[in-house]
Amino acid sequence: MVILPLIILLTFLSPPLLAHQGGETRALKEEAESYLPQAYRVVGTQASGGLSGVVMVLGGRPVKEALVYVKDVSQGKDFSAAGPLVLDQRDKLFVPHVLVVPVGSTVELRNSDPEMHNLHASSVKNPAFNEGMPESSTSLLKRFEQVEVVRLGCDLHQEMCAWIVVRDNPYYALTGKDGRFNIADIPPGTYKLSLWHEDLDKEQRPSFTTEVTVETDATLEVDFYLTPK
């Protein structure tokens, strides 16, 4: 299982979290995620900047499937799903492990395994659900109307876990195996940049936030370093 070494590693992670910008390293403050509905406007992005960097454990180990996202952006590039939003169950794994979707999206939930699963979604702002899915069954369609991180599991196979992260603007990136992220076409301005990963905190899984300023035709490098216990 590809993600196993990562999960073992991150089980031992805890705050503080550090961000490094242009030679300055500072502790990030913990901030509860809040959401006020707002209209997102699609505008031209000729005058824009970007953010890039890496998420790593101190000592040089990259962190995969960490979500880095910009908060409170009211306008910018088009914000729609690039294709069908599908979360499948294959070989007793959720594929993908982390799925990021625009607010208001409908996600198709599948069971491609030759055995029954029980799809259990734990959420606060979006409707929770707990439904059986027979082997190779037809899909379930679920709509997510509120910004939230939703955990999915299977009550029949406790080792199965996935996350649907609902966002209200397109300025986010999920890190790959190298821990790197890149967020482009951001309107110039000062924003809050947040980091989420499933193992940052076992009970509340908060996001950690720092302030960044995006300038036209410039890319700001922001590196996140996680310190082990």
Backbone as CSV, one residue per row, in Angstrom:
resi,resn,N_x,N_y,N_z,CA_x,CA_y,CA_z,C_x,C_y,C_z
1,MET,0.850,-1.191,0.000,0.000,0.000,0.000,0.885,1.239,0.000
2,VAL,0.744,2.034,-0.991,1.672,3.139,-1.197,1.652,4.125,-0.042
3,ILE,0.471,4.395,0.538,0.393,5.455,1.539,0.775,4.984,2.936
4,LEU,1.045,3.720,3.127,1.313,3.219,4.470,2.515,3.876,5.132
5,PRO,3.680,3.962,4.467,4.815,4.617,5.130,4.512,6.046,5.536
6,LEU,3.738,6.760,4.718,3.392,8.138,5.040,2.514,8.201,6.271
7,ILE,1.523,7.334,6.353,0.622,7.354,7.497,1.383,7.027,8.782
8,ILE,2.288,6.081,8.715,3.082,5.747,9.898,3.917,6.946,10.320
9,LEU,4.506,7.596,9.363,5.332,8.759,9.655,4.518,9.865,10.298
10,LEU,3.362,10.185,9.720,2.586,11.320,10.195,1.835,11.030,11.480
11,THR,1.718,9.769,11.849,1.085,9.450,13.123,1.821,10.112,14.279
12,PHE,3.105,10.354,14.105,3.919,10.911,15.175,4.152,12.403,15.025
13,LEU,3.398,13.046,14.139,3.565,14.479,13.954,2.618,15.236,14.856
14,SER,3.073,16.416,15.282,2.225,17.290,16.080,2.730,18.708,15.925
15,PRO,1.922,19.740,16.309,2.414,21.103,16.293,3.639,21.211,17.200
16,PRO,4.551,22.191,17.046,4.348,23.345,16.175,4.662,23.076,14.713
17,LEU,4.051,23.881,13.871,4.299,23.850,12.446,4.994,25.153,12.082
18,LEU,5.993,25.086,11.210,6.745,26.275,10.843,6.574,26.578,9.369
19,ALA,6.531,27.862,9.036,6.511,28.278,7.634,7.737,29.130,7.373
20,HIS,8.326,28.951,6.187,9.536,29.679,5.822,9.243,30.505,4.584
21,GLN,9.383,31.833,4.708,9.167,32.731,3.581,10.365,33.656,3.458
22,GLY,11.066,33.552,2.348,12.133,34.496,2.054,13.114,34.699,3.189
23,GLY,13.541,33.616,3.837,14.528,33.720,4.896,13.943,33.880,6.280
24,GLU,12.630,34.094,6.381,12.002,34.275,7.685,11.235,33.015,8.057
25,THR,11.525,32.468,9.218,10.810,31.295,9.704,9.993,31.698,10.914
26,ARG,8.706,31.334,10.911,7.856,31.717,12.028,6.825,30.635,12.300
27,ALA,6.406,30.560,13.558,5.390,29.578,13.928,4.051,29.995,13.350
28,LEU,3.260,29.012,12.944,1.935,29.287,12.418,0.917,29.155,13.534
29,LYS,-0.121,29.952,13.452,-1.170,29.871,14.457,-2.241,28.892,14.008
30,GLU,-2.813,28.217,14.966,-3.908,27.298,14.683,-5.186,28.107,14.554
31,GLU,-5.975,27.795,13.535,-7.187,28.570,13.296,-8.309,27.645,12.869
32,ALA,-9.443,27.741,13.530,-10.585,26.910,13.165,-11.136,27.366,11.821
33,GLU,-11.501,26.409,10.991,-12.059,26.721,9.680,-13.475,27.271,9.837
34,SER,-13.731,28.418,9.235,-15.070,28.988,9.252,-15.499,29.250,7.820
35,TYR,-16.798,29.338,7.603,-17.281,29.539,6.240,-18.491,30.445,6.242
36,LEU,-18.395,31.550,5.502,-19.526,32.419,5.253,-19.804,32.372,3.758
37,PRO,-21.005,31.972,3.349,-21.298,31.887,1.918,-21.041,33.219,1.226
38,GLN,-20.393,33.166,0.083,-20.134,34.374,-0.679,-20.149,34.025,-2.154
39,ALA,-20.435,35.022,-2.975,-20.450,34.804,-4.418,-19.026,34.912,-4.941
40,TYR,-18.577,33.875,-5.621,-17.249,33.889,-6.220,-17.390,34.341,-7.669
41,ARG,-16.648,35.388,-8.057,-16.750,35.940,-9.407,-15.569,35.488,-10.248
42,VAL,-15.850,35.042,-11.474,-14.801,34.673,-12.413,-14.380,35.920,-13.178
43,VAL,-13.095,36.265,-13.092,-12.558,37.449,-13.762,-11.280,37.057,-14.490
44,GLY,-10.755,37.960,-15.296,-9.500,37.709,-15.989,-8.340,37.618,-15.016
45,THR,-7.337,36.835,-15.374,-6.195,36.639,-14.480,-4.887,37.051,-15.149
46,GLN,-4.960,38.058,-16.054,-3.727,38.525,-16.687,-2.773,39.105,-15.645
47,ALA,-3.319,39.874,-14.704,-2.519,40.409,-13.604,-2.667,39.462,-12.420
48,SER,-1.687,38.597,-12.235,-1.796,37.601,-11.178,-0.411,37.155,-10.740
49,GLY,-0.381,36.442,-9.632,0.864,35.889,-9.118,0.649,34.462,-8.674
50,GLY,1.628,33.906,-7.965,1.510,32.513,-7.570,2.193,32.214,-6.253
51,LEU,1.927,31.021,-5.766,2.545,30.498,-4.555,3.062,29.097,-4.858
52,SER,4.233,28.785,-4.369,4.759,27.435,-4.521,5.637,27.123,-3.329
53,GLY,5.937,25.847,-3.160,6.779,25.458,-2.043,6.725,23.967,-1.817
54,VAL,7.062,23.573,-0.593,7.128,22.159,-0.256,6.640,21.967,1.172
55,VAL,6.045,20.811,1.428,5.647,20.412,2.777,6.532,19.241,3.168
56,MET,7.298,19.418,4.258,8.275,18.401,4.645,8.321,18.255,6.158
57,VAL,8.769,17.094,6.581,9.141,16.895,7.975,10.566,17.397,8.135
58,LEU,10.834,18.070,9.248,12.201,18.517,9.495,13.149,17.327,9.385
59,GLY,14.176,17.478,8.582,15.074,16.377,8.298,15.017,15.963,6.842
60,GLY,14.016,16.505,6.103,14.028,16.325,4.665,13.055,15.333,4.083
61,ARG,12.091,14.834,4.856,11.138,13.867,4.318,9.891,14.581,3.804
62,PRO,9.545,14.420,2.523,8.371,15.105,1.972,7.068,14.511,2.494
63,VAL,6.027,15.335,2.527,4.704,14.914,2.985,3.755,14.889,1.790
64,LYS,3.207,13.733,1.506,2.284,13.541,0.390,0.850,13.805,0.831
65,GLU,0.021,14.277,-0.115,-1.412,14.484,0.085,-1.708,15.462,1.217
66,ALA,-0.879,16.493,1.310,-1.193,17.639,2.158,-1.888,18.676,1.280
67,LEU,-2.923,19.292,1.796,-3.660,20.296,1.032,-3.220,21.687,1.474
68,VAL,-2.720,22.467,0.523,-2.353,23.860,0.765,-3.379,24.716,0.034
69,TYR,-4.007,25.666,0.730,-5.081,26.424,0.091,-5.115,27.868,0.580
70,VAL,-5.592,28.740,-0.310,-5.727,30.163,-0.020,-7.162,30.421,0.424
71,LYS,-7.322,31.163,1.510,-8.652,31.420,2.057,-9.155,32.809,1.658
72,ASP,-10.479,32.936,1.646,-11.157,34.229,1.500,-10.821,34.930,0.190
73,VAL,-10.794,34.177,-0.904,-10.613,34.764,-2.234,-11.993,34.913,-2.866
74,SER,-12.366,36.130,-3.247,-13.722,36.381,-3.733,-13.830,36.378,-5.251
75,GLN,-12.692,36.469,-5.961,-12.745,36.473,-7.418,-11.429,35.973,-7.983
76,GLY,-11.491,35.496,-9.243,-10.282,34.979,-9.871,-10.628,34.064,-11.028
77,LYS,-9.795,33.038,-11.246,-9.968,32.151,-12.392,-11.193,31.260,-12.224
78,ASP,-11.552,30.607,-13.322,-12.729,29.740,-13.331,-12.623,28.673,-12.244
79,PHE,-13.756,28.421,-11.594,-13.791,27.455,-10.501,-14.850,26.404,-10.789
80,SER,-14.452,25.381,-11.494,-15.361,24.279,-11.795,-14.542,23.006,-11.896
81,ALA,-15.184,21.884,-11.697,-14.481,20.605,-11.743,-13.944,20.348,-13.146
82,ALA,-12.712,19.832,-13.221,-12.087,19.567,-14.514,-12.701,18.356,-15.207
83,GLY,-13.381,17.509,-14.477,-13.994,16.308,-15.039,-14.914,15.687,-14.014
84,PRO,-15.373,14.462,-14.266,-16.258,13.793,-13.304,-15.581,13.644,-11.942
85,LEU,-16.345,13.873,-10.895,-15.833,13.731,-9.534,-16.246,12.353,-9.026
86,VAL,-15.277,11.457,-8.946,-15.558,10.060,-8.617,-14.670,9.618,-7.464
87,LEU,-15.277,8.960,-6.488,-14.533,8.301,-5.414,-14.916,6.824,-5.452
88,ASP,-13.942,5.971,-5.747,-14.206,4.550,-5.938,-13.657,3.750,-4.759
89,GLN,-14.168,2.533,-4.613,-13.655,1.569,-3.644,-13.130,0.372,-4.424
90,ARG,-11.797,0.211,-4.395,-11.149,-0.852,-5.157,-10.088,-1.517,-4.295
91,ASP,-10.129,-2.841,-4.237,-9.145,-3.601,-3.451,-9.099,-3.123,-2.003
92,LYS,-10.268,-2.812,-1.468,-10.413,-2.333,-0.086,-9.641,-1.041,0.156
93,LEU,-9.584,-0.215,-0.862,-8.994,1.116,-0.767,-9.951,2.119,-1.397
94,PHE,-9.977,3.333,-0.852,-10.667,4.423,-1.521,-9.709,5.045,-2.529
95,VAL,-10.195,5.280,-3.735,-9.383,5.868,-4.797,-10.149,7.046,-5.404
96,PRO,-9.620,8.291,-5.237,-8.378,8.651,-4.552,-8.559,8.691,-3.037
97,HIS,-7.438,8.807,-2.340,-7.483,8.880,-0.884,-7.998,10.239,-0.417
98,VAL,-7.622,11.302,-1.121,-8.103,12.657,-0.835,-8.677,13.227,-2.124
99,LEU,-9.935,13.660,-2.077,-10.603,14.248,-3.234,-11.027,15.665,-2.873
100,VAL,-10.524,16.655,-3.620,-10.882,18.056,-3.396,-11.923,18.452,-4.433
101,VAL,-13.042,19.038,-3.974,-14.147,19.357,-4.883,-14.624,20.784,-4.640
102,PRO,-15.161,21.440,-5.682,-15.768,22.762,-5.492,-17.053,22.665,-4.680
103,VAL,-17.335,23.696,-3.896,-18.582,23.731,-3.144,-19.751,23.639,-4.119
104,GLY,-20.778,22.869,-3.751,-21.921,22.656,-4.625,-21.772,21.482,-5.573
105,SER,-20.669,20.738,-5.463,-20.410,19.624,-6.381,-21.183,18.369,-5.996
106,THR,-21.472,17.562,-7.014,-22.018,16.225,-6.810,-20.914,15.212,-7.073
107,VAL,-20.692,14.325,-6.120,-19.643,13.313,-6.222,-20.288,11.949,-6.448
108,GLU,-19.741,11.211,-7.398,-20.201,9.848,-7.654,-19.373,8.883,-6.808
109,LEU,-20.037,8.120,-5.961,-19.385,7.160,-5.076,-19.631,5.755,-5.619
110,ARG,-18.550,5.018,-5.853,-18.654,3.703,-6.483,-18.103,2.605,-5.580
111,ASN,-18.554,1.387,-5.841,-17.958,0.196,-5.246,-17.602,-0.757,-6.377
112,SER,-16.316,-0.837,-6.702,-15.853,-1.728,-7.765,-15.342,-3.057,-7.224
113,ASP,-15.433,-3.255,-5.910,-14.963,-4.497,-5.302,-16.009,-5.608,-5.431
114,PRO,-15.564,-6.863,-5.442,-16.501,-7.998,-5.504,-17.041,-8.374,-4.128
115,GLU,-17.199,-7.395,-3.255,-17.746,-7.625,-1.924,-18.431,-6.355,-1.443
116,MET,-19.232,-6.497,-0.417,-20.016,-5.373,0.080,-19.157,-4.418,0.896
117,HIS,-19.449,-3.122,0.761,-18.878,-2.090,1.616,-20.014,-1.310,2.259
118,ASN,-19.675,-0.631,3.355,-20.629,0.254,4.017,-20.016,1.645,4.044
119,LEU,-20.575,2.554,3.277,-20.000,3.889,3.120,-20.540,4.802,4.209
120,HIS,-19.636,5.249,5.087,-20.017,6.032,6.261,-19.299,7.376,6.208
121,ALA,-20.065,8.460,6.022,-19.500,9.807,5.937,-19.749,10.549,7.238
122,SER,-18.670,11.067,7.838,-18.760,11.852,9.065,-18.583,13.323,8.711
123,SER,-19.613,14.125,8.963,-19.562,15.538,8.611,-20.427,16.331,9.574
124,VAL,-20.252,17.661,9.542,-21.009,18.557,10.405,-21.883,19.488,9.575
125,LYS,-21.302,20.108,8.561,-22.020,21.104,7.761,-22.788,20.481,6.604
126,ASN,-22.263,19.415,6.046,-22.955,18.687,4.988,-23.673,17.485,5.595
127,PRO,-24.745,17.009,4.946,-25.475,15.866,5.503,-24.582,14.627,5.628
128,ALA,-24.562,14.040,6.816,-23.851,12.780,7.003,-24.686,11.648,6.404
129,PHE,-24.026,10.549,6.055,-24.761,9.396,5.542,-24.017,8.119,5.891
130,ASN,-24.763,7.035,5.923,-24.227,5.720,6.268,-25.034,4.697,5.478
131,GLU,-24.492,4.253,4.344,-25.256,3.423,3.422,-24.439,2.218,2.961
132,GLY,-25.112,1.082,2.890,-24.475,-0.109,2.365,-24.368,-0.053,0.852
133,MET,-23.265,-0.593,0.326,-23.057,-0.665,-1.119,-22.694,-2.102,-1.481
134,PRO,-23.638,-2.850,-2.051,-23.358,-4.239,-2.443,-22.208,-4.321,-3.440
135,GLU,-21.676,-5.520,-3.593,-20.544,-5.726,-4.492,-20.885,-5.277,-5.909
136,SER,-19.909,-4.572,-6.521,-20.049,-4.082,-7.900,-21.403,-3.418,-8.117
137,SER,-21.811,-2.602,-7.148,-23.149,-2.019,-7.174,-23.191,-0.757,-8.022
138,THR,-24.398,-0.270,-8.225,-24.558,1.012,-8.889,-24.045,2.120,-7.982
139,SER,-23.826,3.285,-8.549,-23.205,4.381,-7.818,-24.198,5.104,-6.920
140,LEU,-23.640,5.779,-5.920,-24.386,6.737,-5.119,-23.947,8.137,-5.537
141,LEU,-24.884,9.064,-5.601,-24.571,10.455,-5.907,-24.841,11.292,-4.666
142,LYS,-23.821,12.036,-4.223,-23.953,12.874,-3.038,-23.474,14.288,-3.367
143,ARG,-24.246,15.274,-2.911,-23.932,16.675,-3.182,-23.380,17.328,-1.914
144,PHE,-22.360,18.173,-2.085,-21.694,18.824,-0.959,-21.825,20.338,-1.122
145,GLU,-22.635,20.945,-0.249,-23.012,22.347,-0.390,-22.219,23.294,0.503
146,GLN,-21.461,22.769,1.447,-20.765,23.619,2.408,-19.277,23.283,2.450
147,VAL,-18.461,24.310,2.690,-17.020,24.109,2.848,-16.771,23.273,4.102
148,GLU,-16.062,22.169,3.925,-15.848,21.259,5.045,-14.881,20.160,4.617
149,VAL,-14.256,19.527,5.605,-13.481,18.313,5.375,-14.326,17.141,5.859
150,VAL,-14.697,16.253,4.945,-15.587,15.137,5.251,-14.772,13.843,5.256
151,ARG,-14.865,13.104,6.339,-14.175,11.815,6.428,-15.112,10.695,5.998
152,LEU,-14.602,9.796,5.162,-15.359,8.628,4.750,-14.651,7.358,5.208
153,GLY,-15.433,6.403,5.653,-14.892,5.117,6.054,-15.844,4.008,5.662
154,CYS,-15.425,2.789,5.932,-16.262,1.616,5.695,-16.396,0.882,7.018
155,ASP,-17.624,0.747,7.510,-17.834,0.088,8.796,-17.496,-1.399,8.747
156,LEU,-17.449,-1.972,7.545,-17.126,-3.389,7.406,-15.626,-3.636,7.291
157,HIS,-14.882,-2.595,6.931,-13.425,-2.703,6.780,-12.814,-1.456,7.421
158,GLN,-12.468,-1.571,8.688,-12.070,-0.410,9.476,-10.803,0.268,8.963
159,GLU,-10.000,-0.457,8.185,-8.756,0.132,7.682,-8.991,1.108,6.542
160,MET,-10.195,1.124,5.983,-10.484,1.991,4.841,-10.814,3.409,5.304
161,CYS,-10.221,4.390,4.639,-10.451,5.786,4.999,-10.181,6.672,3.788
162,ALA,-10.992,7.704,3.621,-10.774,8.698,2.571,-11.314,10.031,3.050
163,TRP,-10.978,11.086,2.300,-11.390,12.437,2.668,-11.917,13.161,1.442
164,ILE,-13.064,13.819,1.599,-13.560,14.749,0.590,-13.432,16.148,1.180
165,VAL,-12.627,16.980,0.527,-12.383,18.344,1.005,-13.137,19.300,0.089
166,VAL,-14.096,20.022,0.647,-14.942,20.930,-0.129,-14.402,22.345,0.022
167,ARG,-14.062,22.975,-1.113,-13.469,24.314,-1.087,-14.357,25.313,-1.825
168,ASP,-14.203,26.607,-1.463,-15.036,27.660,-2.043,-14.291,28.546,-3.027
169,ASN,-13.045,28.204,-3.368,-12.333,28.899,-4.440,-11.311,27.935,-5.036
170,PRO,-10.801,28.231,-6.239,-9.942,27.264,-6.932,-8.472,27.322,-6.548
171,TYR,-8.135,28.101,-5.532,-6.723,28.314,-5.220,-6.253,27.354,-4.131
172,TYR,-5.970,26.136,-4.568,-5.481,25.094,-3.677,-4.619,24.130,-4.476
173,ALA,-3.836,23.338,-3.758,-3.020,22.307,-4.403,-2.805,21.174,-3.415
174,LEU,-2.792,19.963,-3.949,-2.535,18.765,-3.157,-1.113,18.303,-3.457
175,THR,-0.309,18.133,-2.421,1.088,17.766,-2.651,1.204,16.348,-3.192
176,GLY,2.238,16.150,-4.024,2.537,14.827,-4.557,3.563,14.115,-3.703
177,LYS,4.176,13.092,-4.275,5.153,12.305,-3.527,6.353,13.131,-3.091
178,ASP,6.662,14.182,-3.851,7.813,15.018,-3.508,7.466,16.110,-2.511
179,GLY,6.198,16.182,-2.093,5.781,17.176,-1.120,5.589,18.574,-1.676
180,ARG,5.729,18.741,-2.983,5.681,20.079,-3.564,4.257,20.475,-3.954
181,PHE,4.029,21.799,-3.970,2.749,22.340,-4.410,2.991,23.596,-5.235
182,ASN,2.013,23.921,-6.075,2.069,25.138,-6.884,0.645,25.636,-7.097
183,ILE,0.412,26.901,-6.771,-0.901,27.523,-6.946,-0.702,28.755,-7.817
184,ALA,-1.324,28.779,-8.994,-1.079,29.836,-9.975,-2.303,30.721,-10.171
185,ASP,-2.084,31.855,-10.856,-3.153,32.768,-11.295,-3.946,33.352,-10.133
186,ILE,-3.260,33.695,-9.052,-3.922,34.282,-7.889,-3.974,35.800,-8.054
187,PRO,-5.137,36.424,-7.879,-5.195,37.887,-7.936,-4.283,38.497,-6.869
188,PRO,-3.566,39.571,-7.185,-2.680,40.188,-6.191,-3.441,40.586,-4.930
189,GLY,-2.786,40.435,-3.797,-3.411,40.796,-2.534,-2.790,40.038,-1.382
190,THR,-3.275,40.322,-0.188,-2.815,39.644,1.022,-3.886,38.654,1.469
191,TYR,-3.465,37.420,1.688,-4.399,36.341,1.988,-3.890,35.503,3.155
192,LYS,-4.765,34.618,3.604,-4.377,33.589,4.559,-4.121,32.295,3.789
193,LEU,-2.948,31.717,4.008,-2.578,30.457,3.376,-2.607,29.369,4.439
194,SER,-3.345,28.296,4.169,-3.542,27.251,5.171,-3.026,25.908,4.683
195,LEU,-2.706,25.064,5.636,-2.246,23.707,5.369,-3.118,22.728,6.141
196,TRP,-3.577,21.679,5.439,-4.332,20.601,6.088,-3.713,19.266,5.709
197,HIS,-3.650,18.367,6.673,-3.308,16.972,6.405,-4.026,16.117,7.433
198,GLU,-4.420,14.928,7.034,-5.239,14.086,7.906,-4.580,13.753,9.235
199,ASP,-3.254,13.771,9.320,-2.578,13.365,10.544,-1.947,14.518,11.312
200,LEU,-2.300,15.751,10.992,-1.759,16.863,11.771,-2.265,16.825,13.205
201,ASP,-3.518,16.436,13.390,-4.091,16.359,14.725,-5.141,15.263,14.706
202,LYS,-4.994,14.266,15.539,-5.861,13.100,15.478,-7.295,13.390,15.906
203,GLU,-7.509,14.394,16.762,-8.853,14.634,17.269,-9.609,15.665,16.437
204,GLN,-9.004,16.824,16.187,-9.710,17.899,15.506,-9.210,18.144,14.091
205,ARG,-8.013,17.678,13.773,-7.406,17.887,12.463,-7.572,19.337,12.007
206,PRO,-6.994,20.279,12.737,-7.140,21.681,12.346,-6.276,22.013,11.144
207,SER,-6.560,23.137,10.550,-5.653,23.669,9.546,-4.737,24.665,10.243
208,PHE,-3.576,24.907,9.654,-2.621,25.860,10.199,-2.435,26.967,9.178
209,THR,-2.440,28.209,9.644,-2.593,29.348,8.752,-1.478,30.362,8.939
210,THR,-1.012,30.921,7.818,-0.060,32.018,7.835,-0.504,33.057,6.814
211,GLU,-0.055,34.284,6.961,-0.431,35.356,6.040,0.611,35.488,4.939
212,VAL,0.142,35.640,3.691,1.041,35.793,2.547,0.549,36.947,1.687
213,THR,1.476,37.577,0.974,1.135,38.638,0.032,1.543,38.202,-1.367
214,VAL,0.564,38.166,-2.267,0.793,37.760,-3.652,0.954,39.011,-4.505
215,GLU,2.037,39.061,-5.282,2.304,40.201,-6.152,2.178,39.791,-7.616
216,THR,1.862,40.764,-8.469,1.703,40.496,-9.899,3.008,39.992,-10.507
217,ASP,2.896,38.955,-11.336,4.036,38.384,-12.066,5.163,37.931,-11.138
218,ALA,4.808,37.477,-9.958,5.811,36.970,-9.015,5.268,35.715,-8.348
219,THR,6.168,34.805,-7.994,5.794,33.588,-7.283,6.487,33.579,-5.929
220,LEU,5.696,33.523,-4.876,6.234,33.500,-3.520,6.476,32.059,-3.100
221,GLU,7.684,31.777,-2.621,8.019,30.444,-2.132,7.675,30.351,-0.643
222,VAL,6.829,29.398,-0.301,6.445,29.165,1.092,6.670,27.691,1.394
223,ASP,7.568,27.391,2.319,7.875,26.009,2.679,7.341,25.711,4.076
224,PHE,6.613,24.627,4.201,6.074,24.202,5.490,6.935,23.068,6.044
225,TYR,7.327,23.184,7.308,8.114,22.146,7.966,7.350,21.645,9.186
226,LEU,7.124,20.361,9.249,6.419,19.752,10.366,7.431,19.157,11.323
227,THR,7.256,19.429,12.601,8.190,18.922,13.599,7.603,17.704,14.295
228,PRO,8.378,16.628,14.435,7.874,15.434,15.120,7.835,15.644,16.622
229,LYS,7.083,14.780,17.303,7.030,14.834,18.764,8.399,14.547,19.345
